[in-house]
Amino acid sequence: MALSEDEQRLLEQMEAALAAEDPKLANTLRGTTRRWHRRRAVFAGIGFIAGMTCLIAGMQVHPAVSVIGFVIMLAATVVGVSAWQQSGLAADGQGNGGRSGGSSERDFMGRMEDRWRRRQDDGL
């Protein structure tokens, strides 16, 4: 459920007041989500390596072990990509739930459209 503009403004004011009153606490609270996403990404990397090990060992032992290793690698990849996207959103401060259309994306698309128009004008 999205917040209304008034609620967002009020939340931003509360965050600013907290940061002004106790900057150490505010920094601690801001850092927890990034650490959690980073930790998930590390666990996903370890899981991917474990899955690859199972995949390779399964070639020697039994094909079912290879299938299990592949499933572990796939799950670790999904978790890792999810953690990477979440940490990118947390770092940017966008927090739009993974939806596209952030300001940097709009800026990029605007530049691409400008380039396209210039090329069309120069070519004609």
N, C-alpha and C positions, 0 to 999 in steps of 0.2 A: 504494500500500500504506500503510495507516494505521499509526501508531505506537501501541504499547501505552501504558497509563497510566504505567508505570515509565519507559519510554523518553522520553515527553513530559516527565515530571518531571525526568529527568536532563538533557535538552536545555535546559529552562528554567534549571536550575542552572548549566549551562555558559555560557548566554547571560548570566546575572547575573554570573558570575565574570568573563567577558570585559568586560562593561560596567564592573565595578568596577576591573579591572586597567588597561584602556585605553579610556576613554570615547570618545576621538576616533575610534579604530578602529571601535568598536561603532556610533557614529553614522554613520560612512562606510559601513559595511556595510548598515545599515538603510536608508540613503537611496538606494542604487543601484536597488532595484526600483521605488521610486516614480518616480525620474527616468526609468527605462526605460519605464514605462507612460505617463508624461506625454509622453515623446518619441514613442511610438507614436501617441498621441492627436493630437499636432500633425501628424505625417506623414499620419494619416488625414484630418485636416481639409484639408491641402494637396491630398491625393489627391481628396477630394470636390470641391473647387473646380476642380481640373484636369478631373475627369470632367464637371462641369457645363459647363465651357468647351467640351469636346469635344461634349457633347450639343447645345449651342446652335450651335456652328460646323457641326456635321453637318447641321443644317437647311438651311444655305446650300450646303454642299459636296456631301455624299452621305449617304443614310440610314444606311449602314453605320458611318460615323463617329459618328452619334448612338447607335447600338447599343453601340459600343465605349465611348463616354462613359458610358452608363447602367451598363454592367458595371463600369467603374472606380468610379463613384459607389457602387454596391452593395457592392463589395469594401471600399472605404474606410469605408463605414458599418459593416460587420461588424467590421472591425479596430478602428474607433473605439469602438464599443460594448463590444467585448471588453476593450480597454485601460481604458475607464472603469470597467467592473465589476471588473477586476483591481486597479486603483488604489484603488477603494473598499474592497476586501477587505484590501489591504495597509495602508491607512490605519486600518482598524478593528482590525487585528490578528487577525481571525478566521481567515483562511486555511483555510476549510473546503472549498476546491475548487469554489466556486461553488454549493454546495448551499444550499438555503434552510433556514431554521430557526435562524438566529443568535439571540443573546439579544435584540437590539433588535427583531427581528421577532416573537419570542415575547411580548415586553413589549407591543408594539403590538397583537397579536392578543388578548392578555389584556385590554387596555383596551377593545378593541372588544366583546369578549364581555360585559364588565361593563356597558358602555353598553346593549347589547342587553337584558340581563337587567333593568336599571333601567327601560327603556322598556316592557318587557313587564309588569313589576310595576305601574308607574304607569298603564298602559292598562287593566288588568284590575280 
